[in-house]
Amino acid sequence: MITTRTARQCGQADYGWLQARYTFSFGHYFDPKLLGYASLRVLNQEVLAPGAAFQPRTYPKVDILNVILDGEAEYRDSEGNHVQASAGEALLLSTQPGVSYSEHNLSKDKPLTRMQLWLDACPQRENPLIQKLALNMGKQQLITSPEGSMGSLQLRQQVWLHHIVLDKGESANFQLHGPRAYLQSIHGKFHALTHHEEKAALACGDGAFIRDEANITLVADSPLRALLIDLLSSCFYREIMMSKNRPKSASQ
C-alpha cells in the first residue's frame, strides 16, 4: 500500500534565517498522527541563510543523517569534535547523551540546503561518532545500512537508505527488507509501482508511506533525485530478544 504526503501537506516554517519543510511533527508544527514512522522520527528539508547557525543543543539517542544538497556546513560537538560537509556529501552523527551539537552555514553569501533525518538508535549499538560519505550522482547508491554494507554509513538501527538518481524514462526496482518504507522526492517527478500493481505519482518535494510491500519500482517522469528509506523494525529485534532470553548466572 502506498499513501502519498505532498509537499503542501507538510509543516512549513520561515524564520528569516531558516526556511523549513517538516514531514513529521517538529518544532512549532505538531500533528498527533505524524510523530514519526517506525524508527524514522524526523525528515526535514531546511535552508539556512548565509552565516546562520543552529545553536548547541542535546538530542535523544538518535542517528542524524544530513544530506547536503547545496552549500557547505560545519558541525561541532561539546567534546571538541568537528567536521565539514559540502554539497554532494552525506554526514552521519551518532548522538550521545549529554553531548551538545551545533551546525553552521560556512558561507557568508550562499544559503545551505540539506535534508535531515533522525532515526531512533538502539541502545545496544555503538558506532563511530562521525561518518561521512561522498554521494555518487550518476547512479543508485546505498548510503546507510545496519552493517555498513557496500561502503555505506553504519546506522545503529535496522534501516537501509538509498540515494536514487534517474534520468527521465529510467526505472529502478528495490527489494524491501521490512514492512515499512518511506519515499522522498528531492527533485523531479516519478511514479511508484508495487507488486500489487498499485501506482502513486509524486512530484518535487512529495513523499509516500509504503506498507506491506515486498518490492517497489520507481519510474522517472523527469530527471529525478530521491531517497528510499527501508525500515525493517524499530530496533535490532534479534539482538534484544537474544539478550532477554539469555540464561542468567546464579549470581544474577
Backbone as a ProteinNet text record, in pm:
[ID]
protein_1_A
[PRIMARY]
MITTRTARQCGQADYGWLQARYTFSFGHYFDPKLLGYASLRVLNQEVLAPGAAFQPRTYPKVDILNVILDGEAEYRDSEGNHVQASAGEALLLSTQPGVSYSEHNLSKDKPLTRMQLWLDACPQRENPLIQKLALNMGKQQLITSPEGSMGSLQLRQQVWLHHIVLDKGESANFQLHGPRAYLQSIHGKFHALTHHEEKAALACGDGAFIRDEANITLVADSPLRALLIDLLSSCFYREIMMSKNRPKSASQ
[TERTIARY]
84.5	0	88.6	49.5	122	26.9	70.9	-5.5	83.9	45.1	130.3	112.7	218.7	215.8	283.8	204.3	258.1	336.5	418.7	496.8	405.5	290.7	197.3	134.4	125	66.8	163.9	289.5	390.3	386.8	444.1	458.1	557.9	535.4	621.3	667.5	787	837.4	925	916.9	1003	1039.3	1162.9	1210.5	1305.2	1311.5	1407	1542.7	1607.6	1738.5	1725.2	1601.8	1576.7	1441.8	1441.8	1318.1	1315.8	1198.9	1195.5	1063.2	1071.5	953.5	966.1	862.1	865.1	767.7	818.3	731.2	653.8	721.4	660.3	658.7	588.3	581.6	722.5	743.5	876.6	862.7	929.4	924.8	782.7	745	610.3	503.6	544.6	448.3	417.8	289.8	251.3	126.6	136.1	23	31.4	-64.5	-56.4	-55.2	-96.6	-95.4	37.8	125.6	252.5	367.6	391.8	500.9	624.1	619.5	727.4	669.3	757.7	715.5	816.4	774	867.8	983.5	1107.7	1222	1258	1189.2	1213.5	1134.9	1204.8	1140	1130.8	1229.4	1234.9	1279.7	1212.7	1255.2	1225.6	1328.3	1315.3	1398.7	1347.2	1431.9	1442.2	1565.3	1586.3	1687.9	1665.4	1755.9	1801.2	1932	1989.7	2047.9	2015.7	2065.9	2218.4	2283.9	2429.8	2473.6	2570.6	2625.1	2538.2	2419	2327.2	2375	2326.4	2369.8	2258.3	2256.7	2178.7	2267.8	2220.8	2299.1	2310.9	2412.5	2432.9	2308.9	2277.5	2165.3	2192.7	2125.6	2135.4	2020.9	2036.2	1937	1905.1	1787.7	1765.5	1863.2	1871.8	1967.3	1916.5	1964.3	1926	2050.5	2039.7	2137.3	2082.3	2162.7	2120.9	2195.6	2119.8	2178.1	2149.8	2254.8	2243.6	2288.7	2199.5	2233.2	2244.1	2365.7	2390.2	2356.2	2256.8	2212.4	2282.3	2310.5	2376.9	2444	2566.7	2638	2736.1	2781.2	2880.5	2847.4	2850.1	2814.9	2929.9	2931.5	3024.5	2943.8	2982.5	2916.4	3019.1	2979.4	3066.3	2989	3064.2	3000.7	3079.8	3020.3	3080.5	3201	3232.5	3351.3	3471.3	3453.8	3564.3	3573.2	3481.7	3481.4	3418.6	3470.4	3409.7	3438.9	3348.3	3361.7	3287.1	3334	3266.1	3211.5	3099.6	3038.9	2985.8	3003.1	2965	2859.8	2805.8	2708.3	2762.6	2676.9	2719.8	2776.6	2762.1	2809.7	2696.6	2707.3	2615.8	2697	2644	2713.6	2623.1	2676.3	2600.2	2660.8	2578.7	2620.2	2551.6	2631.2	2577	2572.4	2458.3	2449.2	2468	2520.2	2550	2480.3	2438.4	2373.5	2465.3	2410.2	2485.6	2578	2585.6	2671.3	2584.1	2626.7	2552.1	2617.3	2533.9	2577.7	2529.4	2611.9	2574.2	2600	2535.6	2550.2	2560.7	2650.1	2678.6	2693.1	2624.3	2645.2	2774.5	2874.6	3006.6	3012.3	2919.9	2924	2859.9	2920.5	2865.9	2771.6	2764.9	2680.4	2594.7	2599.2	2524.1	2444.4	2316	2237.4	2289.8	2259.2	2287.8	2155.9	2146.3	2025.5	2059.6	1980.4	2007.3	1880.9	1883.2	1783	1840.4	1754.9	1798.7	1699.2	1752.6	1671.6	1720.1	1627.2	1658.5	1602.9	1686.5	1645.6	1676	1576.8	1599.2	1721.4	1808.3	1928.7	1908.8	1944.4	1930.2	2035.6	1994.6	2088	2203.7	2187.2	2294.3	2405	2381.3	2475.4	2559.1	2689	2778.8	2857.6	2845.7	2911.2	3007.8	3089.5	3172.5	3087.6	3141.1	3063.4	3029	3120.5	3100.7	3140.7	3052.6	3083.4	3042	3122.1	3093	3110.6	3026.4	3025.8	3002.3	3080.1	3055.9	2945.4	2849.8	2738.3	2776.5	2736.4	2757.3	2635.8	2652.4	2538.2	2497.7	2565.4	2534.3	2453.2	2429.9	2355.7	2300.2	2226.9	2171.5	2284	2265.5	2370.1	2307	2352.9	2315.1	2400.5	2336.8	2417.9	2417.4	2318.5	2324	2270.1	2319.6	2272.6	2314.1	2256.8	2292.5	2437.3	2494.8	2629.3	2731.9	2694.9	2788.9	2817.6	2717	2735.3	2767.9	2847.7	2879.5	2935.3	3012.5	3074	2980.9	2862.6	2764.8	2797.6	2731.1	2742.7	2667.4	2723	2664.2	2571.1	2445.3	2344.5	2336	2282	2251.9	2105.4	2063.8	1923.4	1909.1	1798	1769.2	1704.7	1784.9	1736.6	1837.3	1784.6	1865.8	1815	1904.7	1863.2	1935.1	1855.4	1907.7	1896.4	2003.3	2004.5	1987.2	1884.6	1843.1	1853.9	1921.3	1932.2	1893.1	1788.5	1739.9	1718.4	1746.4	1708.3	1563	1503	1364.6	1348.4	1247.9	1220.2	1290.9	1391.5	1461.4	1380.2	1408.3	1338.9	1438.2	1397.2	1479	1386.1	1424.6	1345.1	1423	1353.6	1417	1341.1	1414.7	1359.2	1362.7	1251.9	1242.7	1266.2	1340	1369.7	1252.8	1180.4	1080.4	941.4	846.1	707.1	678.4	774.2	751.9	870.2	838.1	941.2	883.9	973.3	928.3	1005.6	932.9	991.1	990.4	1097.5	1103.1	1165.1	1089.4	1144.1	1222.1	1348.9	1428.1	1401.5	1406.5	1356.9	1317.3	1223.6	1177.4	1046.1	983.3	857.3	880.2	804.6	813.8	685.9	670.5	562.5	619.9	556.2	599.1	497.5	547.9	463	493.9	389.4	407.4	383.6	419.7	394.6	245.6	164.4	18.5	-40.8	47.3	9.5	-58.2	-31.4	-76.3	22.6	-29.5	54.2	30.9	138.8	128.6	222.6	174.9	255.7	305.7	434.7	495	567	554.6	623.4	735.1	803.5	915.8	873.4	945	916.2	813.3	745.5	644.7	710	634.9	678.9	568.1	598.8	498.4	532.7	429.9	441.3	416.1	502.4	487.1	467.6	364.5	334.3	312.7	374.2	348.5	369.6	481.8	520.1	656.2	669.4	796.1	898	849.5	940.2	867	944.4	888.3	968.5	898.9	963.5	937	1041.9	1030.7	1057.2	970.9	986.2	990.1	1098.9	1118.1	1039.3	954.8	881.1	955.4	1062.6	1154	1285.9	1394.3	1516.6	1485.9	1531	1485.4	1602.2	1584.8	1671.5	1579.8	1598.7	1506.4	1577.9	1510.1	1555.8	1451.8	1498.8	1413.5	1465.3	1379.2	1416.2	1345.1	1419.4	1368	1377.8	1262.7	1255.6	1215.2	1312.1	1281.3	1206.3	1255.9	1192.9	1235.1	1179.4	1211.5	1339.3	1401.9	1530.4	1590.9	1709.2	1771.9	1702.1	1586.7	1496.6	1564.1	1639.5	1701.7	1799.7	1880.5	1977.9	1908.4	1801.1	1730.4	1667.6	1602.9	1538.1	1640.5	1755.7	1860.3	1909.2	1922.8	1967.3	1865.7	1737.3	1633	1623.5	1647.2	1630.1	1756.7	1868.5	1993.6	1982.6	2019.8	2012	2097.2	2044.4	2117.2	2201	2315.5	2400.7	2341.2	2390.9	2339.1	2359.2	2468.1	2496.1	2400.5	2332	2238	2103
-118.9	0	124.7	222.1	348.9	462.7	548.1	667.1	788.7	878.6	994	1103.9	1180.2	1300.9	1410.2	1500.5	1601.4	1707.3	1779.3	1886.1	1990.1	2016.3	2115.3	2069.6	1938.6	1886.2	1891.6	1910.8	1910.6	2040.9	2034.6	2155.6	2250.4	2379.6	2481	2579.3	2632.8	2735	2832.8	2960.2	3063.1	3160.9	3148	3233.9	3342.9	3357.6	3452.6	3387.5	3350.3	3283.9	3136.1	3081.6	2939.8	2923.4	2848.2	2804.9	2653	2595.8	2451.5	2390.9	2263.8	2181.4	2054.7	2024.1	1913.7	1803.9	1683.2	1569.8	1526	1525.5	1483.8	1600.7	1581.5	1684.6	1727.5	1859.2	1911.6	2058.7	2100.6	2240.7	2286.3	2398.6	2453.5	2370.3	2286.2	2208.3	2078.2	2057.3	1936.5	1874.9	1746.6	1666	1534.4	1505.1	1383.1	1255.2	1262.3	1144	1127.6	1226.2	1224.1	1251.7	1155.5	1166.8	1088.5	1036	954.2	834.6	752.2	635.2	525.1	424.5	322.6	395	366.6	430.1	566.1	608.3	739.5	845.3	934.1	1034	1172.1	1206.7	1340.1	1327.8	1400.7	1414.7	1559.3	1640.7	1783.7	1822	1915.5	1985	2128.6	2176	2306.9	2388.2	2518.5	2612.9	2713.7	2716.2	2811	2929.6	3048.1	3169.5	3176.8	3253.7	3268.7	3307.9	3233.6	3261.1	3217.6	3163.2	3124.2	2996.4	2975.8	2859.2	2810.6	2679.8	2620.5	2619.4	2678.7	2685.2	2546.5	2524.2	2392	2342.9	2215.7	2152.7	2004	1941.6	1797.4	1730	1599.6	1522.3	1394.3	1336.1	1199.1	1107.6	981.3	891.5	857.2	935.5	917.8	925.3	866.9	889.6	1001.2	1103.4	1217.5	1212.5	1199.1	1196.4	1329.4	1395.7	1519.3	1492.3	1514.4	1503.9	1646.9	1688.4	1827	1842.4	1926.3	1947.6	2065.6	2168.9	2287.7	2362.6	2408	2482.9	2397.6	2452.3	2384.6	2410.2	2304.4	2313.6	2266.2	2317.7	2269.2	2224.4	2109.1	2052.1	2039.9	2081.2	2073.2	2012	1945.4	1898.7	1948.3	1930.1	1982.7	1902.1	1791.9	1712.7	1757.4	1858.2	1909.4	1851.8	1764.6	1708.8	1808.7	1812.8	1898.1	1840.5	1866.7	1814.8	1907.8	1916	1994.4	1901.5	1940.6	1862.4	1957.6	1919.4	2004.9	1936.9	2012.8	1959	1831.8	1729.3	1601.5	1507.1	1541.8	1454.8	1426	1311.5	1273.9	1258.9	1310.4	1308.5	1245.1	1148.2	1078.1	1106.6	1158.1	1185.1	1085.7	1012.7	921.8	998.1	1056.3	1143.7	1064.3	1134.1	1072.9	1151.1	1081.6	1150.3	1255.5	1372.3	1477.6	1557.1	1522.6	1594.5	1688.5	1812	1908.4	1924	1957.7	1964.8	2096.1	2153.6	2276	2258.5	2342.7	2338.6	2481.3	2504.1	2639.5	2640.3	2732.8	2755.8	2834.9	2773.7	2835.8	2954.1	2957.9	3063.9	3192.4	3304.5	3434.9	3490.8	3423.3	3477.2	3372	3245.2	3139.6	3058.8	3032.4	2950.3	2806.9	2741	2598.9	2523.6	2428.2	2347.5	2202.8	2139.5	1998.9	1928.3	1796.1	1708.1	1658.1	1652.9	1597.3	1492.3	1375.6	1265.5	1228.1	1200.3	1142.9	1001.5	908	768.1	721.2	660.9	606.7	515.9	531.8	448.8	344.1	220.5	113.2	128.1	116.1	140	41.9	-76.9	-176.5	-147	-54.9	-32.4	93.2	82.4	197.9	201.5	310.5	328.3	446.7	466.2	586.7	712.2	811	931	1010.4	1013.3	1090.2	1003.7	995.8	925.1	1014.3	1011.7	1095.4	1014.4	1043.6	967.5	1061.3	1042.6	1116.1	1045.9	1123.5	1066.7	1049.3	935.8	908.9	961.7	1071	1136.5	1072.9	966.6	906.6	779.6	727.2	601.6	585.1	474.2	445	408.5	445.7	423.5	395.1	288.6	262	352.9	445.8	540.5	511	436	389	247.3	172.3	35.8	-4.3	-112.4	-153.3	-198.2	-255.3	-311.8	-237	-124.6	-51.4	-122.4	-191.7	-270.1	-182	-235.6	-171.7	-30.4	-11.3	117.8	223.5	182.5	278.1	318.5	422.3	465.4	367.2	340.4	238.8	302.9	259.3	307	217.5	272.1	193.4	149.7	100	70.7	-15.1	-88.5	-173.8	-91.4	-8.4	80.2	81.3	74.7	87.1	209	300.6	423.9	434.7	448.1	453.5	595.1	640.2	766.9	731.4	787.6	744.6	861	838	937.3	868.2	920.4	861	969.3	936	1022.4	994.4	1086	1068.5	937.2	858.9	731.2	612.5	636.5	526.8	475.5	351.3	291.6	217.4	192.3	116.4	38.5	-85.6	-171.9	-201.6	-202.4	-225.8	-332.9	-433.7	-531.7	-471.5	-476.2	-414.9	-517.3	-476.6	-565.6	-577.7	-469.3	-466	-431.9	-424.1	-396.9	-250.1	-163.1	-20.7	42.3	144.1	222.8	360.9	454.7	589.8	639.5	698.3	756.9	908.7	972.1	1118.4	1169.7	1250.8	1316.2	1439.9	1446.3	1567.3	1667.3	1619.5	1698.1	1603	1645.5	1563.8	1493	1445.6	1372.7	1225.3	1139.1	995.7	928	802.7	722.6	593.8	547.7	427	316.7	197.3	81.8	-29	-92.6	-205.8	-335.9	-448.2	-577.2	-609.7	-531.7	-544.6	-456.5	-394.3	-307.3	-178.7	-139.6	-9.7	95.3	213.1	316.8	449.4	523.3	655.7	750.4	870.9	972.5	1073.6	1107.5	1203.2	1312	1434.8	1549	1594.6	1700.5	1751.8	1784.1	1729	1753.9	1662.3	1581.4	1489.1	1367.3	1302.2	1177.5	1074.6	952.2	846.3	741	702	591.5	461.3	363.8	232.1	130.2	47.7	-52.3	-188.3	-290.2	-430	-457.6	-413.4	-440.1	-508.4	-610.1	-682.6	-607.9	-531.3	-453.7	-332.1	-241.4	-117.9	-80.3	-33.6	11.6	160	234.6	377.6	403.9	483.7	521.4	673.5	727.2	872.2	934.4	1032.2	1108	1235.6	1264.9	1375.4	1338.9	1412.2	1382.5	1382.4	1277.5	1252.1	1233.9	1290.7	1261.1	1233.8	1120.6	1080.3	996.6	977.8	889.3	780.7	659.5	548.6	500.5	506.2	468.5	338.6	231.3	95.8	62.8	48.8	37.7	-103.6	-180.6	-318.7	-326.7	-259.7	-267	-146	-132.5	-17.3	-36.6	-153.6	-175.4	-305.3	-339.2	-465	-576.4	-615.8	-705.6	-835.2	-893	-1022.3	-1011	-905	-886.4	-868	-790.3	-764.4	-892.2	-970	-1092.8	-1194	-1201.5	-1292.2	-1251.8	-1120.3	-1071.9	-1104.8	-1087.5	-1114.6	-1262.9	-1346.6	-1490.2	-1561	-1486.7	-1548.4	-1595.6	-1721.5	-1771.4	-1687.5	-1658.6	-1580.8	-1672.7	-1621.4	-1698.7	-1696.8	-1782.7	-1791.8	-1661.3	-1589.1	-1463.2	-1352.9	-1373.6	-1272.1	-1289.5
0	0	0	-78.7	-85.4	-49.3	41.2	78.9	60.5	-27.8	-56.1	49.2	66.5	150.5	69.2	17.2	-73.1	3.9	-69.3	-6.9	57.5	-4.2	50.6	181.4	202.4	325.4	442.9	415.7	521.8	601.4	721.8	801	736.5	753.6	693.8	800.8	782.9	875	797.6	835.3	777.6	888.6	938.1	1045.9	995.8	863.3	807.1	787.5	895.8	886.8	851.5	863.3	837.6	769.6	659.4	595.1	599.4	632.1	654.8	610	573.4	546.8	629.6	707.7	802.9	760.4	741.3	710.4	833.7	949.1	1075.3	1173.4	1284.8	1388	1428.2	1430.8	1462.5	1498	1605.9	1645.1	1670.7	1606.9	1626.4	1556.7	1459.4	1381.3	1453.7	1485.8	1559.1	1498.3	1468.4	1423.7	1499	1588	1669	1587.1	1460.9	1375	1302.2	1316.4	1243.4	1338.6	1427.6	1524	1479.3	1358.9	1306.1	1234.5	1182.2	1105.5	1132.4	1211.9	1260.4	1330	1293.2	1360.1	1301.4	1194.8	1134.1	1211.1	1280.1	1365	1300.3	1221.2	1161.7	1016.9	929.6	790.1	749.5	751.7	724	602.7	524.8	427.3	474.6	495.3	555.8	476.2	473.5	407.6	512.1	541.4	636.5	560.3	605	541.8	553.3	467.3	476.9	617.5	669.9	802	918.3	892.3	1000	1068.1	1189.7	1267.1	1358.1	1382	1489.5	1613.5	1720.6	1843.2	1907.3	1991.9	2053.2	2127.3	2107.4	2175.7	2188.6	2283.7	2300.6	2226.1	2205	2131.4	2207.4	2181.3	2227.6	2154.1	2193.4	2127.6	1987.7	1892.6	1753.2	1665.3	1548.1	1442.5	1354.5	1329.8	1248.1	1115.6	1007.8	874.1	805.2	761.2	684.1	541.2	446.5	304.7	252.2	220.2	179.9	31.5	3.6	-133.8	-199.1	-119.9	-173.6	-59.5	-81.7	20.5	99.1	211.9	296.1	442.7	522.4	664	751.3	873.8	975.2	1096.3	1149.8	1267.6	1379.4	1499	1616.5	1732.4	1822.8	1945.7	2066.6	2184.3	2307.2	2352.6	2283	2312.6	2230.5	2147	2066.8	1927	1889.5	1754.6	1657.7	1536	1434	1296.6	1202.9	1067.6	973.6	849.5	747.5	640.2	580.6	473	367.4	240.8	128.9	42.8	-52.2	-146.3	-210.3	-216.6	-271	-167.7	-39.7	67.6	165.8	233.1	340.7	468	577.1	705.4	809.7	883.8	987	1123.5	1214.4	1351.6	1444.2	1522.7	1623.8	1755.4	1787	1903.9	2032.6	2133.6	2262.6	2374.1	2481.6	2593.5	2654.8	2682.8	2748.8	2659.8	2531.9	2437.3	2354.3	2338.7	2258	2120.9	2022.3	1883	1821.2	1734	1663.6	1514.3	1434.4	1288.8	1237.5	1140.8	1094.5	943.3	877.6	735.4	719.2	657.5	648.4	552.1	457.4	356.7	409.5	373.9	411.1	304.4	188.8	81.5	12	57.1	-9.8	92.4	65.2	157.3	163.5	272.4	290.5	283.3	191.1	175.9	204	290.6	319.8	367.9	350.4	409.8	541.6	643.9	771.6	818.6	856.3	907.6	1046.3	1136.2	1266.4	1269.8	1312.6	1326.2	1467.4	1531.9	1665.4	1664.2	1762.5	1772.8	1881.3	1852.3	1950.7	2060.4	2185.9	2296.7	2301.5	2240.7	2243.5	2142.8	2051.2	1942.2	1965.6	1938.9	1943.1	1813	1742.5	1613.7	1619.4	1516.5	1511.5	1529.6	1598.5	1628.9	1503.4	1407	1284	1165	1065.4	941.6	824.1	718.6	601.4	474.7	375.3	251.1	133.4	25.7	-98.3	-175.9	-225.1	-299.8	-446.1	-500.9	-642.8	-717.7	-788.3	-851.4	-983.4	-1024.2	-1152.7	-1145.4	-1025.6	-1015.9	-875.2	-854.3	-722.9	-626.1	-501.3	-401.9	-266.2	-201.3	-63.2	24.3	96.5	174.4	323.9	374.4	513.3	520.6	619.2	643.8	784.8	839.8	976.1	991.2	887	897.2	813.1	755.5	670.9	540.2	486.7	364.5	244.5	153.1	25.3	43.2	149.9	174.5	229.7	275.2	327.2	470.7	517.3	655.9	745.2	863.3	950.9	1053.4	1050.6	1144.6	1266.9	1374.6	1494.1	1489.5	1375.5	1351.6	1226.7	1217.6	1102.7	991.4	928.3	822.7	708.4	586.3	465.6	389.4	358.8	291.9	158.1	52.7	-83.7	-138.8	-202.7	-276.3	-423.1	-486.1	-619.7	-717.4	-828.5	-935.7	-1066.2	-1132.1	-1256.6	-1361.3	-1486.3	-1597.1	-1634.7	-1707.1	-1749.5	-1825.5	-1786.3	-1851.1	-1789.7	-1706.5	-1640.5	-1522	-1482.9	-1369	-1281.3	-1158.9	-1064	-972.8	-942.7	-855.4	-728.4	-615.6	-486.4	-409.4	-362	-269.7	-129.9	-59.3	72.5	182.2	285.1	396.8	493.3	511.5	617.1	567.9	660.9	624.4	596.3	625.4	604.7	531.5	454.1	386.4	360.3	333.4	300.5	179.4	84.9	-35.2	-23.4	-68.2	-65.3	-194.5	-267.1	-385.8	-343.2	-381	-357.7	-469.6	-592.8	-705.1	-816.5	-897.6	-1008.1	-979.4	-1087.8	-1079.7	-1111.8	-1044.9	-1073.5	-1028.4	-1068.7	-1012.6	-956.9	-851.6	-780.9	-804.7	-830.7	-857.7	-758.7	-704.5	-614.3	-689.6	-625.3	-689.7	-692	-618.4	-624.2	-733.9	-814.2	-925	-878.1	-755.5	-707.1	-756.2	-792.3	-851.3	-780.6	-755.7	-695.3	-767.8	-795.7	-863.1	-761.2	-768.4	-676.6	-755.5	-706.2	-765.4	-673.1	-711.8	-633.8	-490.9	-393	-252.7	-191.4	-272.2	-219.3	-155.8	-68.1	-7	-12.9	30.4	30.6	134.9	211.5	305.8	230.3	251.3	188.8	299.6	286.5	388.4	323.4	383.4	347.3	199	148	9.6	7.7	-75.8	-85.1	-170.1	-265.4	-350	-404.2	-458.8	-514.2	-638.6	-741.3	-864.6	-883.3	-912.4	-937.9	-1085.2	-1147.3	-1287.5	-1294.8	-1348.5	-1352.2	-1466.7	-1434.3	-1535.1	-1574.3	-1503.1	-1532.7	-1465.8	-1490.5	-1414.8	-1265.6	-1197.8	-1060.8	-965.1	-846.6	-732.8	-614.3	-547.9	-442.1	-337.3	-224.6	-118.1	-95.7	-72.1	-29.3	104.8	206.6	342.8	376.1	384.4	405.6	554.2	620.6	766.5	806	857.1	893.9	1025.2	1127.5	1259.2	1339.5	1459.9	1543.5	1622.7	1614.2	1680.1	1628.9	1680.1	1642.8	1719.7	1668.7	1739.8	1780.4	1691.3	1721.9	1837.1	1836.7	1944.2	2078.8	2079.1	2204.1	2257.9	2170.5	2214.6	2264.1	2196.3	2241.6	2379.4	2402	2531.9	2639.9	2609.3	2707.3	2740.8	2641.4	2659.6	2704.5	2717	2757.1	2902.4	2933.1	3071.4	3164.9	3281.3	3380.9	3468	3512.1	3602	3741.6	3827.9	3964.4	4039.3	4006.5	4074.8	4033.8	3917.3	3871.5	3938.1
[MASK]
++++++++++++++++++++++++++++++++++++++++++++++++++++++++++++++++++++++++++++++++++++++++++++++++++++++++++++++++++++++++++++++++++++++++++++++++++++++++++++++++++++++++++++++++++++++++++++++++++++++++++++++++++++++++++++++++++++++++++++++++++++++++++++

